[in-house]
Amino acid sequence: MIRENDFEKRLLGYGLLTAEILYQLPDHPKLLQSFVWQTEDLAPKFPELTRFLSFWEREIDGPIHTVRIAHQNLIQPAEFRYADGEIVMH
């Protein structure tokens, strides 16, 4: 169910953000662990991702090695195609 606030965010340009975070294990720094996180965020500054990464650095022991992101706008221009044929009835 889409709440009114969610729809407003989409109209403002928020889209689905997927972030893959590779981080070092505190006890085994030569090993990397993967964490995947999704949220709605606003490109190109990504304020939600920035807040999350700040929280991670303050509160979680595993130092971040790499962050890869993918972003997709949730509302896009309408897509249309020309019809390949026409059917006439009566």
C-alpha positions in Angstrom: 0.0 0.0 0.0 1.4 3.4 -1.0 1.1 6.0 1.7 0.5 9.7 0.6 4.0 10.6 1.9 5.6 7.9 -0.2 3.9 9.2 -3.3 5.1 12.7 -2.6 8.6 11.5 -2.2 8.4 9.8 -5.5 7.2 12.9 -7.2 10.2 14.8 -5.7 12.6 12.4 -7.4 13.2 9.8 -4.8 14.0 6.4 -6.2 14.9 2.9 -5.0 18.5 2.7 -3.8 20.4 -0.6 -3.4 23.7 -0.4 -1.7 26.2 -3.3 -1.4 28.6 -2.6 1.4 31.8 -4.6 1.7 33.3 -4.3 5.1 36.2 -5.9 7.0 35.6 -8.3 9.8 37.0 -6.9 13.1 38.6 -10.2 14.1 39.8 -11.0 10.6 40.7 -7.8 8.7 41.8 -9.6 5.6 38.3 -11.0 5.1 35.5 -9.0 3.6 31.8 -9.4 4.4 29.0 -8.2 2.1 25.9 -6.4 3.3 23.0 -5.3 1.0 20.7 -2.5 2.0 17.7 -0.9 0.2 15.8 2.3 0.8 14.2 5.2 -1.1 16.8 7.9 -1.6 17.3 11.1 -3.6 20.1 11.1 -6.3 22.7 12.4 -6.7 23.4 13.4 -3.1 21.8 10.3 -1.4 21.1 11.8 2.0 19.6 8.5 3.4 22.7 6.6 2.4 25.0 9.2 3.8 23.1 9.0 7.2 23.3 5.2 7.2 27.0 5.2 6.4 27.7 7.8 9.2 25.7 5.6 11.6 27.7 2.5 10.5 31.1 4.3 11.0 30.0 5.5 14.5 28.3 2.3 15.8 29.5 -0.8 14.0 33.0 -2.3 14.5 33.6 -3.5 10.9 35.3 -0.8 8.9 33.8 -0.1 5.4 36.0 -1.2 2.5 33.7 -0.5 -0.5 30.2 0.8 -1.2 28.6 0.0 -4.6 25.2 1.6 -5.4 22.4 1.2 -7.9 19.6 3.8 -8.1 16.3 3.6 -10.1 13.7 6.3 -10.3 10.3 4.9 -9.3 8.3 7.3 -11.4 9.4 7.7 -15.0 7.9 9.2 -18.1 5.1 7.2 -19.6 6.2 4.6 -22.2 4.1 4.3 -25.4 4.4 2.3 -28.5 2.7 2.6 -31.9 0.3 -0.2 -32.7 1.5 -2.8 -35.2 -2.0 -3.1 -36.6 -5.6 -2.0 -36.5 -8.8 -4.0 -35.9 -12.0 -2.5 -37.2 -15.3 -3.9 -36.0 -18.5 -2.7 -37.8 
